Amino acid sequence: MTHRSFLPMIYLCLLLFGLLFISPIGFMLAGSLKPDARVLVEAGDWRAFWPAGVTLDNYRDVFARVDFARYLLNSLFINGMIVGAGLLVNSLAGYAFARLLWRGRDVLFGLVLAVMIIPLEAIAVPLFYMVSLVGWRDTYLVQILPFIANAFSVYLFYTHFIGLPRELEEAARIDGAGVLRTYFSIILPNAKSVFATVAILTFLSQWGAFLWPLMVTSSETVRPLPLAIATFHSLPPLQWGDILAFGVMMVLPILVVFLLFQRWFVRGVAHTGIKG
């Protein structure tokens, strides 16, 4: 038998694995569109993935029971600022490590790489103490500033910039361009794929952030969606259709961001060799 004989079986396995991975999303979407009384009744069979008797009551209930728009705007603002400022700061750091020669560069880059293995949970308490001293608790700033600089993002930019041909910079410098002008005019336009990759990965990692916002916020006016859904889950009466509708609306911004940057994201993953 040739390897072509196994293709149908391989495709079938891939299809089954694909269905398995998206089944929670299908359950959530179907449950959000059916009457609340049928969500748990039909949860044990195929009807859990079929929204018979479609209704938008669950979505209307979410907006009626909590200020969903406020939480959504909080999350969009916090994550937008982290992604936007992070792209600028981390790309400039990656450019400095990859393309500029300066004393102590290798030592400092090694320290940046070492930071990647330190989880937030390990430094959350001293970081909480520091932001409390400067009076930043219960603000947007405390949810944005600590997450702009990111060691993994710096590494991704470094791996992309290190592979660019030197002739690009040399031509710019012959024309009298400085470091920043070379970066913005020559380097940045040739790095769309890695910018898209970093933007998506940063947005995904921060969109579901729960521990840090829970520690540093107490006001509903600055809290993001992950804290809101935890509070919403505990509100009486317990309505699973409403909770699933909340979950669908929380996932939608992630899908929009991915679809916007999908083309450059795939190129970036292929170039940087990201696994998983």
LUMGU-832670 format. One record per residue: x, y, z of N, C-alpha, C, CB in turn. Coordinates in pm, whole numbers, plus 50000, padded with zeros to 5 digits. Glycine has a CB too. Layout:
BEGIN
XYZXYZXYZXYZ...
//
This chain:
BEGIN
500844988050000500005000050000500885012550000499055000050123500535022349916501275034949914500725044150021501175041749774501505055050043501075064450147499765071150112502145074850169499415071349978498145077349938496955069349989498085078549787497165056550012496075048250062495655052150202496475033650059496575058350276496265062250413495635076250422497525061750498495625083450309495135097150315493695098250366495225103350179492745089850316491375091150371491315089150522490455081150304492095079350572492095076950716492715088750792492865063950748493775094550736494395106150800493425117950804495695110250724492745120350690491775131250686490635128950785491225132950544490195116350797489115113150891489545115951035488685098450876490795111951067491305114551203491415129451230492685107851221491915136851131492025151351149490665157751168492735157751028489675152751091488315158151104487755155351243487395152150996487965143051293487455139551425488125147951534487685124551453489445149751523490145158051622489675172551614491675157251600489445177251490488965190951475487605192951540488885194651328486695183351517485365184051579485455183351730484475172851527486385175051779486545173651924486985186951987487565162651957487905193751921488445206151978487435217751972489715210151906486595217951868485645228951857484305225651923485425232451712484145213451974482855209552034482465218552153482915195052081483395222752242482965231952349482415245152297484125234752443483005250152187482505262552128481125260452067483485267852021480935248752002479625245651946478565244452054479695232851866478915237952165477975236752278477625250552334478575227952389478625259052348478395272352404477505280652311479725279552429477795280252180477015288252086475575283252076477665287951947475405269852068474045264352058473265267052187474095249052031473905265452302473215267752429472815282252450474095263452543473615291252392473285305552408472075309652326474475314152370471725301352226470635304952134469335297552162471065302351992469305289252265468095281652296467535286052431468375266452295466235283552458465655287352587466435281252703464195283052595466555288652813467385284352925466955270852979467335294653035465665267952980465165255353037465655243152960463645255453041466035244952832466445233552750467945231052752466005235552609468725240252809470185238852803470655226352876470865251252864470255224753001470705213053078469965200453037470525215553227468695201652998467905189852958468535183052837466455193752927469045191052742469595185452619471105184252622469185193952502471705186552738473185186652745473795172952725473635192252878473035162152746473625148752740473535141952606472985140252840473005148152502472915141552372473245151452261471505135752351473015147052137473415155152021472685168352016473175147551893471515169452082470745181952077471475193452147469375179852140472495189952227473275200452292473965209552191474305194352385474205204052070474905211851966473955216951857476015203351902472635215851883471675220051782470715230351845470885207851726470775242851803469965253251867468535253851813470635266851848467755243151837466355243151794465585253451877465725228851808464645260551812463895270851883464765282851916463295265252009465455288051813466435298851833465785311151897467095302751699466455316451999466005328652065467205336852110465095325352185467045349852114468105358752161467845363752303468265370552066466905357252372466555361452508467755361052603465425352652563468605350852586469765349752676470685361852662470545336852646470875366552538471735378152516471105390752574472015379952365469775391952558469085403552616469175403152769467605403952571469095391152826469185389952972470555394653024468935375453014471605391452948472955395452992473035410653006474025390452892472555417652903472605432352907471675438053014472245438252771470595430753044469655435553146470175433353288468305428653130470965422953308471395419353443472715425753483471525404453455473605428553387474885435053419475195445653314476045424453425476115454553347476545464953253477625459053161477085477753329477175450153070478135442852985478965452352898477405432852896478325462652845479045472052757480215478452830478085482852705480015481852958481085487953036482265478453051480565492053173481975465953087483055456153103483775453752970482495442853158482995453152862483615450852730484545462352693482525449052622484075474652714484925486252682486175486352770484145499352702486035482452897487215481652984488245471852928486805477453127487765459952888488695449852836489325454352705487965436552815488505460352616489055464952488490085475952509487925470052396489805485252600490755496152625492055490852686490125506752718491925482452789493125477152857493975469052759492715468352978493335459852686494105451452594494615459252475493245439752547493845468952428494315477252317495565485052353493225486752272495575490752474496745498152518497955489052537496435505452648497725477252595498835467852615499425463552480498365455452695498545460252385499025455652254499735467052180497855450252168499095478952176499675490152101501015494552157498725501752101501045497152288502305501552349503335490252348502065506352493502865477952365503785466552365504465464552232503055453852403503725466452122504345465051989505475475051972503285466951879505275487352017506315497652002507515494552092505745511652035507265492352220508355490452316509135477552288507805490152459508425466652269509115453752252509815452752116508115442352267509235458952013509905458551882511185466951884508955463651771511145478451951512365486551962513435479152042512065500152028513015472052148513985464252226514565452952142513335458652353513685445952067514175435151981515115440251874513005427951917514825452151821515695458151719517055461751778515025470851659517025467351899518295470951964519155458651992518025478552095518535447852035519305435652063519805428951934518455425752142519025429851827519355422351705520285430151611518085418751632520145443351604520815450851498521845461051545519805457651418521815464751675522735475051721523825468851807521985485851800525015474651798526155469951878526365479451994527445468851791526275474452117526485482752235526965473952350525195490352274527685479852441528305472452551527235466652644529275481552630527415453852678526485447152769525255441552702526075456552875525205442152568524015437652496523715422952522524175440052347524735414352510524495400052523524075396352666525755392252485524675402952765524325399952904522875403952932525285407453002522515415952887521155420652910520135412152835521015435252869520475407852714519555399352639519385385952709520065397252495520455380852768520345368452845519405369952964521715363952893519475381553030518565384253142517115385053095518965397253213516915391252978515555392052923515005378052896515535400552793515835369352838515395355752812515085348352942516455348152733515865351053047515635344453175514305348653236516775347553271513875360853209512605365853264511425357753212512415380653230511575351653093510455344253033510005332553119510845339252897510885327153203510535315253280509915319053415511765306453302509795331953444509205336253571507715339053552509935348853626506815331153613505385333553595504915345553677504585321153634503785351253635503235362753706502935359353852501975367653637502465347053876502105343154012503275344454109501595328954014504515342854057505685343254144506005357354189506885337454072505615367354111505965381254145504725389654175506765387554032503555383254178502315390854195502275398454327501105381454187502725392054436502645398454567503575410554577502985388354677504885409354545505725421454550505285432154452507155417854523504775428154336504275437954239503035445054295503935431154105502185437554362501005443554424501405453554531500105432654486502445450254608502945459254712503475472254649504055452354795504205470954539504785482754473503695492054419505725478454358502695486454351501645495054295500775501154404500775487054197500705494354519499955500054631500685512054688499725489554740502015511354692502805522354745502635535054662504285518554751502525533554531502415545354445500965549254419503125542754313500015542254481498605546054471497955542954338498465560454497498395532154273497835528754142496705518654148498915523454054496355513954266495315503654274493975509054225495185498554418493195499854167491865503054117491895513654007490985507754232492865512353916492975521253801493225513053674494115531753822493055519553560493425512953433494935511253425492905521153311495655521253476497115521353462497755508853521497695533653528497255504453636497855492953702497585479953626497335491753844496585480053540496295468153459497005468553324494795466953438497585479953291498245481553161499765481653173497775494453093500275490653256501715493353259502595481053286502005503653363502255472353384503155460953410503255450853296502705453753534502355451753196502315441453093502715446552955500935435453086503175458952946503605464252816504905457552772503785479652823505915457852857507185451252825507025436252846508355456752912507345428352744507155413852751508365406952691505855409552677508995398252771510245391952727510035382952605510845383752841508915375752600508665366752487508455374752358507445357852515507775386152369507585394652252508925400052202506615406252284509785404352296511115409152258511875398152184511905413752382511765385852232512455374652168511925372152026512295361952252510595372952008510025371051875510515381751778508495371151881510515394251823511025404951736512505402751707510795418951801513265398651807514715396351789514955385751682515365391951924514215374551688514435363751592514075368051450513605351451630513125377351437512775382151303513805392151253511375388551304514175401951338515095412451295516485407151266515175423351400516905396651338518265391551320518445385351181518575381151429517315381451118517395375250987517305384850870516335365150974517065397550898516965407250788518355410450732516275420350837518455412350600519775415150540520325428750585519685414750388521625429250608522295441450653522225452550547523765438550686522075448450420522075458350311520935468450327521965451150176519825464150389518705473250409519125485350494517525465850475519795482550605520225493450693521355501550631520665487850829522265494750566523415501850509522965511750403524415491850448521985507950322521475517150220520825529350284520475510050129520085527050395519435538150464520455547450526518475532950572521515542050585522525550250650523345558250548523435541550735523545552550429524235560050324523435572450287524455551150199522085570950296521205582350265521075591950383519825577450225521815589250492521815598350606520765595450713521615612050556520115583950709519095580650808519735576450939518175569450756519135580951051519595576751183518975563451222519275587351287519195559651349518715546651396517185545951393519215543951539516535556151450515075555851457514435556951318514565567151545515015565551233514465566751097514645553751020515135578451022515785547251039516015534250975514995524051023517435529251002514725524451154513775514751209512375516951152513735515751363511895529551158510505532151116510335531650963510065545751167511375535150887511245535950742511625522950671512085547150689512565515450729513085503650660512695490650731514595504650648512975489950859512765477450933511285474450955513485478051067510545484251006509135482051041508275477450923508555494751098508395483650802507565478850690507865464450648507745487850571509035459250685509395445550649509105435650761510855444750611508335439850859508095431150975506615429951008508855436351096505735430950908504295430350934503885417050995503515432750805504505406050948504095392950996504395391151144504775381950916505575395351188505915393551329505115403251417507435395651351504805414951364503945424251439502565418151460503825437851365502015411851354500705405451367500755393851465500215400651230501835386051459501965374651551502005379251696503225366551518502845389351723502955394451860501635400651906504095404751869500955407851815499685414251852498655403751893499145422651735498535393151815497545382751846497905375451974497435372751730499175371451989499575363952109499405372552235501045359352097499745385452225499575394252341498105396052375500225407952315497285398252272495855400052296495245387452359495135403352163495615375752307495065363252361495465361252507495535351452278496735363952538497225361552674496615371252774498735362552678496325383552731495805393652824494285393852831496305407352784493615389252726492155389952724491525381852838491625384852589492125370652870491575362252976492235364353111491685347952938493005375053128493715377353256492715378653371494585390153247492975371353478492025371153590492685374653724491375357453599493825368253752494435369653885494805384153916495675360853894495555390453824496045404053852494895414153862497025408353744493935414353768492805423653787492035421153916491855422553670491935408453957491225405354081491965411154202491065390254098493305411254197494105416154308494085431354319495525411354295494085438254205494335452754208493105461354185495365456254105491945455154157490745463154134489655459354233490225461353990488875469354271487715467054357486475473954302488005471854498486665483054207485555490554149485095483854020485955505154123483775483054001483225477153880483525485653757481725475253894483845498453777484055507353663485345504653587484045521653710486305497853649487575495253581487835480353562488725501453659486895471853603487135457453594486865452153453486245450053695487675442153407487505436553272486515424953270488855431853217486275419453153485275408953134485525396153214485215405452990486765391053226486945378653303486435379753446488405374753305486585391153511486045392853646484525394053642486665405153715484025400253535482575401953523481865388653508482255410853406482435379353428481745366653408481775358153536482395358853292482835359853617482875352853745481795358153838484255354453811481595371253839480525377053920479155373253865480665392353925479035373553733477755370353668477335356053697477855372553517478315346953702478025332753729477395330753866479305324453719477705339753961477215338154098475905345654123478255342754197475415353054023474175360554043472965351254042474035371353934472065352254139470825344254134469795350854044470245342354276468935343253975468945328653966470005323753866467545323453926470485311553886471505305853797470865302053664472185293553863471235308853558470675306253425471815303053328469835318353374471925290353290473045286153207472995292153067473085271053197471815294553016471715300852884472345314752885470255301752839472105322352992472695335753002474215334953014472125343153123474695325153093476145323753110476825320052977476455312953217476185311152901476745307352771476715319252674475975295452711475665327252679475605339152594476705349052632474215345952606476945350552760478045359152807479375353952752478095359552963479555340752756480795334852706480985337152557480815320052734479895335952480479995338252335480425352652307478645335352266479815362152376480165376252352481585379452400479165385552422482085371552494483455373652542484485368152442483645367052679484095357752367485015351652272485055359252139484615337152247483965365852104483875372351973485035382051943482575379851963485435390952036486565399952004487845392451969486825409152122488075380852032489275373152001489225368151857489425361252098488045363251816487905358351678488075369651578486535351651659487555381351611487685392851521489165396651503486895405051575489895397251614491325400551607492085390151525491925401551748491765377451546492465366851472492175367851323492065353051524490905370151287490545370951146491195383051079489025371651129491325394151152491945406151096493425403851064491795417851192494115396451152495565394851137495965380751091496255397951269494975372551048495255358551020496355356650916493995351850972496275364350807497235362250698498665364650745496905371450580498895375750817500255378850864500635369750980500355393550907499635365251058499925356451171500505343251123498655354051254499915337451018500405324650965501835326250913499475319450852502095337450845503465339850797504435341350915503515352550709503985348351019504855350451134505185337651206504225360151229504165328951222504385316051288505355307651207503065308651307505185307651073506075299950987507505305150993505575300250843507645318551008508985324451007509695322451141508905339450975508955324351252509605323551382509665309451436508885332351480508865300051376508905286351421508235284151554510305281751430507145291751582506425289851707505735276451705505405301251730505835269251815505145256451828504105257651938506145244851859502855252851908501805252652010501205266052035502335247252136
//
